[in-house]
Amino acid sequence: MIRNIIFDIGNVLTDFRWKEFLEDKGFDEEMVGRIARASVLNPLWNEIDRGVWEEEKLLREFVKMDPEIEAEIRRAYGNVNGMVTKREYAVPWIKELKAKGYRVYYLSNFSYKAYVECRDALDFLPYTDGGILSYQEKVVKPDPEIYRRLLYRYSLKAEESVFIDDTKVNVEAAEGLGLHGICFQTREQALKELQALGVQS
């Protein structure tokens, strides 16, 4: 029986809209691509969410990827408000699940900078029973350790828990530890898969 619903945040309960965010800052299509390749599409982007490196160190590494656009990279990431935005269904969905007796948690790769500067998108956090943001733990999905910490911290049984994430490798890592997994595409699709697991939603 499923008792615990564990949500990823970006592109599940919020929109991670990095492309639109860069466009909003006035960069044209070519520059958006260059900034993205140096930063958000760079494997080093995970280090932002891991929370070990200082922001300036990360920026310097991004600049090394395309030194000609240092000013643009720094302008892009001087403030990231608007990169993560709310989805209106997040709070009602969590409330509905809790009203039916489920406990709701979050487990997300998330940076301190985004947590502070995109705080308005995280209005659902107070309605959950707790969770983990990667920057707080210095470990990122799909490292099994971050899932183990969530299970241990809240005394959750893996077989009674379902993890919903938009990234397949993250879902597979959860399943490898005995959790049920749903690879999120749309809320409607996720609801159907939850129902197939016996979740009233």
C-alpha positions, 0 to 999 in steps of 0.5 A: 500500500502506498502511504507516501508521495515524494515529488521532484520539484523542477518540471513537476511542481514548478516550471524550470524555464531556463530558455524563457528566462534567458530570453526574458533577459533580452538575449537573442536565440544565438546568445541563449544557445551560447550561454546555455552551452556554457552553463545550464547544459554544461555537466558542471550545472549539477555543482550549483545544485550540489551546493559545494562550490561558491557561486563565483567559482561556478561562474568562472568555470562557465566563463571558461567554456566561452570567454567571449561572453563573460559579461552576458553569462554574469548578467544572466545569472546575477539574479535567477528570479523567474527561472523557476516559476510556480504551477498553479496545481501544486498546492491543490494537488498536495492538499488533495493527497493529504486530505486522503491520508497520504504523506507528501514529501519533496526530493529535488536537485535545487540550488541555494540561489534558486531557493532564495531568488525563486522563493515565490515558486515554492509556495507549496513547501509549507503544505508538505510533510518535509523533504530534501533539497540537494544543496542542503545535503551536498549530494544530488540525484541520482546518487542513491545516498540522497534517496536513502537520507530522505527515507531514513530522516522521515522513517519511510518504507521504500515499498510504501513510497512512490517517487515522481520525477521528470528525469528517467535516470532519477526515477530508476535510481529510486526504483533501485532502492525499492521505491515505486517510480513515475516518470512525470510527463503531465499531471494527468499522466501521473494521476493515472499512474498513481491510480494504477498503484492504488493511490486515490488522487 
